[in-house]
Amino acid sequence: MKRKIISIDEEKCTGCGQCIPDCPEGALQLIDGKARLVSDLFCDGLGACMGTCPEGAISVIEREAGVYDEKAVMANVVPGGTAVIRAHLEHLLGHGEKDLYRQAIDYLNEHHISVPEHRIVGCHPDIEPRSHPSFTGCPGTAARSIPRKPVAIPGERDGNAVSELRQWPVQLALLNPRASYFEHADILVAADCVPFAYPNFHRDFLQGKIVIIFCPKLDSDIDGYISKLSEIFSNHDIHSITTLHLEVPCCNGITYVINQALEKSGKKIPVKDSTITIDGRII
């Protein structure tokens, strides 16, 4: 199969070995004074080794390669000890590879190997929780509500615009369908370009609502989005849905996704649709 995998320029490689520790999968070894990819099965193609190569000898290319095998990788990783296991788990989570992460955790559990405490590189180390099973991603994606006090004039306080955001995260890909803030909610589903085009997004649309954003053109997992929205609608008492998209044709996919999710959920929830022009007017 054709997939992404690393490539090493032998002329640039000096054999310094700095890339070796950054490949917890064990796909790289120093052989005859050069870094070598020893097995396609061990290389996930995410390029963790690239950043530490002082010569820029490593790149990610797309070529025919054996299918990456997480179980084979874990069999290779485990003998390296706790530090290598931790590095591998953090590597997978840091690149959003949740399915591979679950396979790695399953392998450890099946072989009665303790799961080491781990986190995503780049996230603050003091933010809890950091270890499996409660930690399944960057702490910055943890679901939480944001309380807002009522103001005399909607969208204004002491002459300054205020945020009306009531929850985190907002990207559909990151949302937990069972988050408590969906219960009895009025939901705003917006194309992610809308807040940039419409200057009073918070004041006119977001106040009092739970917001969900995504791009119907560029995001690849539209079927997954439909399933997730359907789960949100099915598991909660949703009062209303407002959809907000730009006038460009591709943005109308927002309406399609919502309609498909409602049909799949079997729920009848009032939907109000609004369109924003590129120059920031409401149609």
Secondary structure, 3 states (H helix, E strand, C coil): CEEEEEEECCCCCCCCCCCCCCCCCCCEEEECCEEEECCHHHCCCCCCCHHHCCCCCEEEEEEECCCCCHHHHHHHHHHHCHHHHHHHHHHHHHCCCHHHHHHHHHHHHHCCCCCCCCCCCCCCCCCCCCCCCCCCCCHHHCCEECCCCCCCECCEECCEECCCCCEECCEHHHCCCCCHHHCCCEEEEEECCHHHHCCCHHHHHHCCCEEEEECCCCCCCHHHHHHHHHHHHHHCCCCEEEEEEECCHHHHHHHHHHHHHHHHHCCCCCEEEEEECCCCCEC
